[in-house]
Amino acid sequence: MGASVLSERFKGGSPYWWEAAPMRAIPETPLPATIDVLVAGGGFAGLSAALTLARAGREVLVLDAQTPGHGASTRNSGFIGSHFRGSYDTLAEKLGPARAAAMLRAGAEAHDYLMILLEREQIACGFNPCGRFTAAHTPEAYDALAIELDRSRKHAGVDGHMLSRAEVATEIDSPIYHGGLVTPRGGSMHPGLYHQGILARVLASGARVQNNTRVEAINKEADGTLSVLTNRGVVKANKVVLATNAYTPRGFAWFSRRIFPITSNVIVTEPVDPARLKKTLPNRRVMIDTRRDPASIRLTPDGTRLQFGGARGIPFTDYAKKALEIREMFIEILPHMADVKIDYCWSGMITYPFDKLPHVGVRDGVYYTMGHCGTGVPMSTYMGHKLALKILGDKDGATPFDDDDAHVFPTRIFYSGGNPWFVPLGARFYHFKDKRDIDRSLRKVGAR
Ligand SMILES: Cc1cc2nc3c(=O)[nH]c(=O)nc-3n(C[C@H](O)[C@H](O)[C@H](O)COP(=O)(O)OP(=O)(O)OC[C@H]3O[C@@H](n4cnc5c(N)ncnc54)[C@H](O)[C@@H]3O)c2cc1C
């Protein structure tokens, strides 16, 4: 059965997004000896920082170890939300109600900033303001969603409404969910086209961008400047933005010891009959569920295929085999799609810090933003902009995620960075618990 569910066109390892937005080859030019701001990493965070800085008249050089966009920024699912991972009540207990509320609002502001940027820069990336359905995989998860809705309403002005188990089919034709939360704000986009658009604006703004240029070390000189060692020589910079996120090399030990990269995967089906798609996602909203290893479903921007994300955390090399495993999850949610073949499967890396919260700050002259935990399309764009404002000395650069005595960027004594050996173990445990909770909850309501 294995091969028969993958189409003859099956592509493993190459994102669907790269068909419409191939990686851009940028001609190699000599590196300058000095620059005002050097940005390491050409994903959304690095490019967003570069755009704000270049528009403010700063001289900017963006270096990417591969091709800008080669990281998570053109591999993601393209869901646009107004939140980050983290519950208000837990945060309020840890950081106090004011900061917890400010964090909630920052999630909403990140969404709004992305909308403003797309409009201002006229970036056509198929943004669809379809809203989101967050599906509860257990009745307990449903209760937690209702609490989170109450907090988001109160503290961030983000509205929504709950749906019962009986009403789930109005959002997704799946037998496994126990209701959920509809959030009309947010939606979906084509992340490849968004990246292509912001890269074009950065180049047009006068910033320089170079491919295949790896930042290997950053040393602070006696005069306060930074000496940036790359595989193509040394560049002296006044400021450096480290926007390498999950791809941060182990050599940057202070950072890599504070984040663990997690492999995250996506499959895209062959084109499906429009009437079947209409019945599957009647309101064409994106769907994400509440399990520990969340499953996500959306339509591709042209509305012809289904895209599914899930089965995170376990590194692999065989895309065909992985696609079959991910498809099992997909079919459990949408059993009526069992005859539909898979055209694409790819993966990328997201970062989680140990406290599962974004971290922003400056360390030894290096400005960083990391740990957006899978919500980074709006968050990394917004945080890149905020880093640029910090460099420009603008007080609006402050964020509630700035590292300080209360919000410390934590590490663990057992973790030396780069090889998060505990992630596959945790992922297997989470998959087991998710499956057990789903089976148990469905048995309780007589649906299994
Ligand atoms: C499969 C998947 C699905 C996702 N789905 C969603 C979603 O639906 N919605 C959402 O909001 N978020 C999602 N995310 C997360 C989102 O894509 C990321 O948070 C975001 O793209 C991170 O952007 P970034 O610029 O910080 O990092 P990246 O885009 O990862 O860019 C880092 C860059 O740094 C470069 N680099 C690394 N080391 C060096 C070095 N030494 N020198 C120079 N350059 C270097 C890399 O080549 C890379 O280009 C998903 C991620 C994945 C992988």
The ligand as an ORCA input file, in Angstrom:
! r2SCAN-3c Opt
* xyz 0 1
  C       7.403     22.984      8.936
  C       7.192     24.303      9.626
  C       5.913     24.822      9.756
  C       5.718     26.065     10.365
  N       4.473     26.603     10.344
  C       4.286     27.862     10.802
  C       3.023     28.492     10.642
  O       2.090     27.935     10.050
  N       2.868     29.751     11.152
  C       3.891     30.409     11.794
  O       3.684     31.537     12.246
  N       5.112     29.838     11.913
  C       5.339     28.602     11.418
  N       6.575     28.035     11.491
  C       7.665     28.806     12.138
  C       8.220     29.923     11.236
  O       8.435     29.444      9.939
  C       9.538     30.398     11.850
  O       9.340     30.775     13.193
  C      10.125     31.594     11.111
  O      10.173     31.383      9.731
  C      11.519     31.853     11.656
  O      12.112     32.877     10.900
  P      13.590     33.287     11.231
  O      13.962     34.370     10.297
  O      13.728     33.564     12.678
  O      14.469     31.963     10.964
  P      14.729     31.139      9.629
  O      13.732     31.382      8.576
  O      14.905     29.717     10.062
  O      16.091     31.723      9.086
  C      17.347     31.470      9.690
  C      18.392     31.672      8.597
  O      19.671     31.727      9.211
  C      20.606     31.176      8.299
  N      21.806     30.831      9.052
  C      21.984     29.836      9.962
  N      23.239     29.873     10.460
  C      23.865     30.926      9.867
  C      25.162     31.468      9.991
  N      26.057     30.948     10.801
  N      25.488     32.545      9.229
  C      24.569     33.099      8.376
  N      23.320     32.599      8.227
  C      22.961     31.538      8.973
  C      19.867     29.975      7.718
  O      20.435     29.560      6.489
  C      18.458     30.545      7.570
  O      18.227     31.058      6.282
  C       6.825     26.789     10.903
  C       8.110     26.269     10.779
  C       8.303     25.047     10.142
  C       9.698     24.514     10.001
*
